[in-house]
Amino acid sequence: MRCYLQAFLLCMVFIFFSLVYVFNQLASTLEDRDGWGLKEQGIPGGRSHDDGHLLRKRPGLAGRDHEEGHDRCKSLSVSYWNPYWRLPADVCGVNCLLESSLRERSSSPGKHHGDERSHVAVVACGTRLEETLTMLKSAVLLSKKPLHFYIFAEDDLHEPFKNALILKEVDSLLYVDTDIIFLQPVEDIWALLSQFDSSHLAAMAPEHEEPRIGWYNRFARHPYYGKTGINSGVMLMNMTRLREKSFKNDMTTVPLKWEEILMPLLQKYKLNITWGDQDLLNIIFHHNPESLYVFPCQWNYRPDHCIYGSNCQQADQEGVFILHGNRGVYHNDKQPAFRAIYEAIQKYPFGENMETSLLQPLEASLRTTTNSYCGRASHLFTKKLKQSILSVQQEVTQRR
């Protein structure tokens, strides 16, 4: 179950995007005054204001050499960003943002026209380090285009995640929970941005397809989107539109900006919400349904889709695209098929043949899970994964 206070964190994340320009100006001022500690890292302290912005405009190196990318991030690392709205010490995701670029393939890193990167954000707290790393690993393994990760983490996870940089303003972003496993390239869900009409500013999947087992329509004590609500575990966002939008609400007759609506909404419904940030998003899009693009359940496939029998028709036809192991199913024995997927990705050693070292062991493990409904539907988990692995291996062969 998601912690209530994590809702506050995600709210502040969105406020950050709206205020990033102001803080970047502050950061640049501090950089000029104190050198941001770069002298301690062997970088001259006399770097100009413009040079600082140039560094932030080039988040990664060309090519796929992970070690070179790691060294680059380390050498240009600046001090942790410490906002004025510091959260209490016991709240997950206190005050830092880590940024890392993996698998950059642009042949000309200085050019940003037609940028093909997918931007992925995640909030990692407490014991979620390994789960987050496994999610990132699944994204890197299967994606053919550049990925840009934004990792929000609490203080004691800084060192494990390594490089700390300031987040620049981005136009679009894919937010995912830590318990997400990509079974096909990230760029495929990123492409859904092209299906947005002029009013859409975010995309999510329904919380349930079957109202008889739906949570919101049976238990919610606050407004929610549509018939069964939406799930925020996988959320694609047009941040530019989100910053510009004025949202209708049930607190005032005057539409409010994103940074104006979140905290009052939290205060009004704090005793009624169960699922934290997801509940707040349901309330917002209940009043602004035209702003949400709803994508099919195969993009956010959870145990609820198979625990009582299959109820995601799109996955039945095309397979599962993104697996969401909520309710801790990666770490217990309640849904062994979900756990098998997670452990297969986690244990796979980079550089090995994915068919023999990932897919075949996974299929063998899934054959032992057929005593559950989700286990009997496990062929849906590997259908798209097989295609993704084949596509990646073909590309590797062609490069050789």
N, C-alpha and C positions, 0 to 999 in steps of 0.2 A: 504494500500500500504506500502511496506517495505521502511524504511528510507534508503537513499543512504549511509549514513555514517555507517550503520550497517554492510555493506560489509567489511569495513575496520576492524571492530571488529572480524568478523569470520575469515578473513585472518590472523589476529594476533593469533587467537586461534590455527590455524594449525601450524603457525610458532612456537608457544609455545611448541607443542608436539615435534617438531624437536629439540628444544633447551632445553628440560626439564632436561636432564641430567646435563647440565652445571649449571642451576639454582638450581637444587637440591644440587649440591656440594656447591654452595654459601650459600644456606639455612642452610646446615649442619654446615658450618663454623660459620655463624651468631648464630646458636643455641648453639654452644659450647662457643661462646664469651659472649653472652648476656643472654643465657638461654631462649630466645624467650618469656620472660615474664611469664614463667611457674610458677615461685615462687608466682606470684600474684594469680595464680589459685590453689595454694596449692600443686603443684607438685615440687619435689626437682629439683633445678637447675643444679645439678651435673650429669644429665643423659648423658650417653656416646653417642658418634656418632653412634655406632652400635645400641644402644637402640632406637635412633631416627628412624633409618631405619626399625627396627623391628616394630615400631608402624605403620609406613606407609605401611608395608606389611600385616597388619591385619586390613583391613578397615571394621570392624563391628563385632558384636557378634553373636554367634550361637543362634538359636531359633527365635521366632517371636515377642518377647516382645518389643514393640516399645519404651516403656519408658526406659528400660534398654539400648537399642541402643542409645537413645537420651542422656542419662546421660553419656554414654561412649564417645560419640563424644564431648560433652561439656567439659568433664574433660581433654581430650587430645587435645583440640583446641589450635592451635598455632596462631601467629600473621598473619595478612593478607599479602599475597604475593604481593610485589610491584615491578613490572618489570621496567626495564630501559626504555622500549618503552611506557611510560605512555601516554594514549590518552588524547585529550583535554577534559576539564571538561564537555563540553556540548554533548559529544558523549556517546551514550548508551553503557553500559557495560564497565565502566572505567577501572578497574584494578584488580578485585578480582575474585577468584574462590572458590566456596563452594562445599564441597563434603559430601555426606551422604549415608550411606548404610542402606537400608530398607529390612526387611523380609529375613534376612540371615538365612538359614536353615542348614548350614553345621554342621554335628555332631562333627566335629573336626576342629575348626577354625584355628589351627596351620598348617594344611595341605593344600597345594595349588595345588596338582597334580589333574588334571581333574577338574579344577575350572569350575563350571556351571553358574557362574554369567553372566548376561547380563549388559553391560555398556551403559548407556544412558546419553547423553549430551544435554543441552538446554541453550539458551541465553535468559535471561529475563531482560527486561528493561522497564522503564516508568511505565505504568499502567498495565503491564502484570503479576503482581504478582498472582492475583486470577486465571487467565487463566493457568499459569504455575502449580499452585497447583492442579488445576482440572485435568490437563494432568497427573501429577504424581500420583494423586489419582486413575485414570483409570488404570494406569499401575500396581499399587500395588494391586488393587482389584482383578484383573483377573490373575495375574502371580502366578505360583506355585513354581518357582525357584527364587534364590536370584537376587536382582536388585541392581545395583550400579549406583547412579546418580551423574553427574557432572553438577553443575549449575553455569553459568557465569552470574554475575549480577553487576549492578552499585552500587555505595556506599550506597545510601539510602535504598537499598533492603537487605543489609547485615543482619540487625537485624531481619526482618521478616523471612528470610531463615535460621537464626540461625547459625549453626556450620561452621566454616571456617578452612579448612585444605589445605595442598599443594597437588596438583594433581601429582600422580605418573605416570610413563610411562605405558601405556596400549597397548596391542597388537591390539585390535579391539574396535570399538565404534559405537553406534547408535546415530546419531544426529537427533533431532526432533525440529521443531518449537514449540512455546508455544501453538499454536492453534490446537494441535493434541489431539485426544481422541482415546485411545486404546480400541478396541472392542473384542480383544482376547489377550492371554498372550504375553508379550514381547518376551519370549523365542522362539515363533514361527517365528517371523521375524529374530531373532538372528540366528536361524537355517539355514537361507539362506546363511550364511557364508560358510557352507559346500558345497554349490553349485558353489562357485567361482572356476574358473580354475586358472592356474598358473599366468595368466596375469592380472586378476581382482584385483583391489584395492579398489573399491567403488561400491555401488549399489544404484540406484534411479529409480523412475518411470517416464514415459514420462510426459511432461507438458500437452499434449493433445493426445487423440486417434483419434480425428476427425480433419483433416487438415483445413477444411472449417471454423472452429472456433478457430484455433490455433493462439496463439499470436506471437511466434517466427517466424514462416514461413510467417506471414503477416507484422510484424512491426519491427523486430529486425534489428539493425544497426551494428551488430557484428556477428562473427561466432557462431554457436550453434550446439548442438549435434543432429545428425539424421535428421528426417523429421520435427519434431515438438518441439525439445528441451527436456530438462529434468527439473523436479521440485525438488528442494533441501529441501523441507519441511520434508521429511523422508529420511535420508541418512545413509546407513550402510557402515562402513569403516574398512579396514584392515590397521591400522596405521603403522604397521611395513613395509608393502610394500610401503605405501605412502611416508614414510621417505626415502626409498631406491631408489625410482623411479626417473629417469631423464626424464623430459617431453619434447616432441617435441612442438614447438611453432612458432609463426609467427613474433617473434622479433629478433631471431638469429638462425643461422644454428646449433648452439651448444645446445643440450638438457640441460634443467635446472632443478635443484632440486626444491622441493616444496617451500622452503623458499626463493629461488632465483627468482621464477617466479611470485609470487603474486603481489608484489608492482609494478614492471615494467608493468605488465599486467593492473593493476588498473590505472596507469598513462597513458597508451596508450589509454584505452577505457573509461576513466572516463566521457567523455562527451556523450558517446553513450549508456551506460548501464542504464537500468530502474529498474531492480529487484536486484540490489546490488550483494551480494555473489552468488546468483543463476546464474547471467549472467556470472560471472567469471568462475564458474564451467562449464557452457556450452561452453565457449571458450576453456578451457583446454581440455575437453573431445571431443570437435570437432576435435582437433589435435591428441588426443590419445584415439580413440574410443575403441581400444582393451582392455583398462584398466577398462571399465565400464560394470558392470553387470546390466541389465535392468530388474526390477521386475514389475509385472502387476499392473494395476491401483487400484486394490482392496486394495493394501497396502498403498495407498495415495489417498483416495477418496475425491474429492473436489466438490464444487457446479457446476463446469464446466462439471462434469460427468452426471448431471441430470437436469440442469437448462433449457436446450433446448430439453429434452428427454434423455433417457438413452443411453450413449455411452461408458460404461465400461462393456464389455461382461463378463469378469471374475467375476465381482461383481454380475451381473445378474444370474450367475450360482451358485456361492458359497457364496454370501453375501459380505458385506464390512468388511475388517479386521481392517483398521485404517482410522479414519475419520479426515479430514483436513479442519477445518473451516476458510479458508483464506477469505480475503476481509471483515473481521469483522462480519461474519454472525452469530457468537454466541451472538452478542450484538446488533443486529438490527432485524427488522422484514422482511428482504428481503427473508430469507430462514428459515421459522419457524421450519422445520424438524431438521435442524442442531442445531438451538437454543434449541430445546426440548431435544436433546441428551446431550448437554452441561449442561443444567440446571438440568437434572435428575442426572447426575454424581455429579455435584457440591452440590446438596442438600441431596444426600444420606448420612445418618449417619453411620459411620463405626460400624460394629457389628450387624447391623440389617439384617434380612433375605433379600437377594438381589432379590429374586423373587417377594416378596410382597412389598418391600420398594423401589425397583429400577425398575425392569422390568415392573411390572403391571402399575404403574403410568406413566411410559414412553410410553407404548403402548397406554394408554388412551390419552395422550397428542398428540401423533403422529396422532391419528385418526382425530384430528382437523386441520391437515395441508394438507389435500388431495386436496385443491384448487390450489396447486402448483405442478409442475412436480416432484420436489424432494420429496414433501410430498407423492405423489402417489407411489414413489419408496422407501418409508421409511421402508417397510418390509425387504429391503436389509440391513438396518442399524441394525436391531434387530436379524437377522438370526444367525449371528456368536456370537453375544452377548448372546443369549439364551444358545447356546452350551457352551460358556465359563462359564457362571453363573452355569449351571448344573454341569459342571466338578468340579468347585471349591466347590460347596455344597456337592457333593459326597465325595470329599476328606475330608471335615470337618466331615461328618458323619462317615467315616471310622476311623478317628482319635479318635472319641469318643468311 
